[in-house]
Amino acid sequence: MREDLKSGNPFPDFSLPNTMNEMVNLSEFMGDMPTVITFNRGNYCPKDRRQLLNYATDFQPELSVNYCKLLTVTTEARLESIEMRNGVGALWPFLSDQKRELLHELDIADESETRYGPVFIPYTFILNGDRTIYKIYNGWWYAGRPTVEEIRMDLRELLSRQPDWEYTKEWGYGSEKFLK
């Protein structure tokens, strides 16, 4: 992995096509919301499918009400990405790095997979709304991948830094700031 990819540093901005073949830019997608990015090996990997199924079942319903975002990046072609996304019931974007440019730029290539490789080492990055890396999980072993509860705790920590984390009359539903 690139040396600068560590907690406290900015995650590089990038653009890749989604399953609709539309370009998605990370910083535009994020806006100012904390974002979870999973880099996955592919639909052939049972560990990837299990991780994404957990997220689709237990984390996805919370995305919009938790003011956070989720993004999956894979090296698979568009149709395989669609199959993977639909297969787990995901509603969040899946991006394809089929040319493996981002894979090599970030230096997170798993070269051991001879049939499908190189593919991503299954890292998960938790990013603050300004693209600062908060936490990195290395999911080479399945147990290294973050659980839904770990992600919730990471997002709780990031969101608790917001000035409106605790209710005050200044931030309540009837306030001028809330209505803007």
C-alpha positions as CSV (number, residue, x, y, z in Angstrom):
1,M,0.0,0.0,0.0
2,R,1.2,3.5,-0.7
3,E,3.0,5.1,2.2
4,D,0.8,8.1,2.3
5,L,-2.4,6.0,2.8
6,K,-2.6,6.2,6.6
7,S,-4.9,7.6,9.2
8,G,-4.9,11.4,9.2
9,N,-3.9,11.8,5.6
10,P,-6.2,12.7,2.7
11,F,-7.4,9.8,0.5
12,P,-6.7,10.5,-3.1
13,D,-9.6,11.7,-5.3
14,F,-10.5,9.5,-8.2
15,S,-13.2,8.9,-10.8
16,L,-14.4,5.5,-12.1
17,P,-17.5,4.2,-13.9
18,N,-20.4,2.8,-12.0
19,T,-22.7,0.0,-13.1
20,M,-24.7,2.4,-15.2
21,N,-21.4,3.3,-17.0
22,E,-21.5,6.8,-15.5
23,M,-18.4,8.4,-14.1
24,V,-18.4,8.8,-10.3
25,N,-16.0,11.2,-8.7
26,L,-15.2,10.3,-5.1
27,S,-15.2,13.9,-3.7
28,E,-18.4,14.8,-5.5
29,F,-20.1,11.5,-4.4
30,M,-19.1,12.1,-0.8
31,G,-20.0,15.8,-0.5
32,D,-19.1,16.4,3.1
33,M,-20.4,13.1,4.5
34,P,-18.3,10.4,6.1
35,T,-17.8,7.6,3.6
36,V,-16.9,3.9,3.8
37,I,-15.0,2.6,0.7
38,T,-14.6,-1.2,0.3
39,F,-12.1,-2.5,-2.2
40,N,-13.2,-6.0,-3.2
41,R,-11.6,-8.9,-5.1
42,G,-14.7,-9.8,-7.0
43,N,-17.9,-11.7,-7.3
44,Y,-16.0,-15.0,-7.3
45,C,-14.8,-14.4,-3.7
46,P,-17.1,-15.8,-1.0
47,K,-15.5,-13.5,1.6
48,D,-16.4,-10.4,-0.5
49,R,-20.0,-11.6,-1.0
50,R,-20.4,-12.3,2.7
51,Q,-19.0,-8.9,3.7
52,L,-21.3,-7.1,1.2
53,L,-24.3,-9.2,2.2
54,N,-23.8,-8.1,5.8
55,Y,-23.6,-4.5,4.7
56,A,-26.7,-4.8,2.5
57,T,-28.7,-6.4,5.2
58,D,-27.6,-4.6,8.4
59,F,-26.0,-1.3,7.3
60,Q,-27.6,-0.2,4.1
61,P,-31.0,0.7,5.7
62,E,-29.1,3.2,8.0
63,L,-27.1,5.0,5.2
64,S,-29.5,7.8,4.5
65,V,-30.6,8.4,8.1
66,N,-27.0,8.2,9.4
67,Y,-25.7,10.9,7.0
68,C,-23.0,8.7,5.6
69,K,-22.2,6.9,2.4
70,L,-20.9,3.6,1.2
71,L,-19.0,2.8,-2.0
72,T,-17.5,-0.4,-3.4
73,V,-14.7,-0.6,-5.9
74,T,-13.8,-3.8,-7.8
75,T,-11.6,-4.7,-10.8
76,E,-14.5,-6.6,-12.4
77,A,-16.1,-5.5,-15.6
78,R,-19.4,-3.7,-15.6
79,L,-21.6,-6.7,-16.0
80,E,-19.9,-8.7,-13.3
81,S,-20.2,-5.6,-11.0
82,I,-23.9,-5.4,-11.8
83,E,-24.2,-9.1,-11.0
84,M,-22.3,-8.7,-7.7
85,R,-24.3,-5.6,-6.7
86,N,-27.7,-7.2,-7.5
87,G,-26.7,-10.5,-6.0
88,V,-26.2,-9.0,-2.6
89,G,-29.1,-6.5,-2.9
90,A,-26.9,-3.5,-2.7
91,L,-28.3,0.0,-3.5
92,W,-25.0,1.8,-3.0
93,P,-22.7,2.4,-6.0
94,F,-20.3,-0.2,-7.3
95,L,-17.4,1.2,-9.3
96,S,-15.3,-0.7,-11.8
97,D,-11.5,-0.3,-12.1
98,Q,-11.3,-2.9,-14.9
99,K,-8.2,-1.2,-16.3
100,R,-6.6,-1.6,-12.8
101,E,-5.3,2.0,-12.9
102,L,-6.5,2.9,-9.4
103,L,-5.4,-0.6,-8.1
104,H,-1.8,0.2,-9.1
105,E,-1.9,3.9,-8.2
106,L,-2.9,3.0,-4.6
107,D,-0.5,0.0,-4.6
108,I,-3.1,-2.4,-3.2
109,A,-2.8,-5.1,-5.8
110,D,-3.1,-8.8,-4.8
111,E,-0.8,-10.5,-7.3
112,S,-1.3,-14.0,-5.9
113,E,-4.7,-14.5,-7.7
114,T,-3.5,-16.0,-11.0
115,R,-7.0,-16.6,-12.5
116,Y,-8.6,-13.2,-11.9
117,G,-5.6,-11.1,-10.9
118,P,-4.3,-8.8,-10.1
119,V,-7.2,-7.8,-7.9
120,F,-7.6,-5.5,-4.9
121,I,-6.3,-6.5,-1.5
122,P,-9.7,-6.1,0.3
123,Y,-9.1,-3.0,2.2
124,T,-11.9,-0.9,3.7
125,F,-11.3,2.8,4.3
126,I,-13.4,4.9,6.7
127,L,-13.1,8.5,5.5
128,N,-14.2,11.7,7.2
129,G,-16.3,14.1,5.1
130,D,-13.2,16.0,3.9
131,R,-11.6,12.7,2.5
132,T,-9.3,12.4,5.5
133,I,-8.6,8.7,6.3
134,Y,-9.9,7.9,9.8
135,K,-9.4,4.2,9.8
136,I,-8.1,1.4,7.5
137,Y,-9.1,-2.3,7.7
138,N,-7.1,-4.9,6.0
139,G,-9.4,-7.7,5.0
140,W,-6.9,-10.2,3.6
141,W,-8.3,-12.5,6.3
142,Y,-12.0,-12.3,6.6
143,A,-11.7,-11.5,10.3
144,G,-9.8,-8.3,9.3
145,R,-12.8,-6.9,7.5
146,P,-14.9,-4.4,9.5
147,T,-18.2,-5.6,10.9
148,V,-21.3,-3.5,10.6
149,E,-20.9,-2.6,14.3
150,E,-17.3,-1.5,13.9
151,I,-18.3,0.7,11.1
152,R,-21.1,2.2,13.2
153,M,-18.6,2.9,16.0
154,D,-16.2,4.6,13.5
155,L,-19.0,6.7,12.1
156,R,-20.2,7.6,15.5
157,E,-16.8,8.9,16.4
158,L,-16.6,10.9,13.2
159,L,-20.1,12.3,13.5
160,S,-19.6,13.2,17.1
161,R,-17.2,15.8,16.0
162,Q,-20.0,17.8,14.3
163,P,-21.0,21.0,16.0
164,D,-24.7,19.8,16.0
165,W,-24.0,16.4,17.5
166,E,-25.9,17.2,20.7
167,Y,-29.2,18.9,20.7
168,T,-29.3,22.5,21.5
169,K,-32.1,25.1,20.9
170,E,-29.8,26.6,18.3
171,W,-29.9,23.4,16.3
172,G,-33.4,22.1,17.0
173,Y,-36.1,21.5,14.4
174,G,-37.6,24.9,14.8
175,S,-34.3,26.8,14.6
176,E,-33.2,29.1,11.8
177,K,-30.1,26.9,11.2
178,F,-32.1,23.7,10.8
179,L,-34.5,25.3,8.4
180,K,-31.8,26.6,6.1
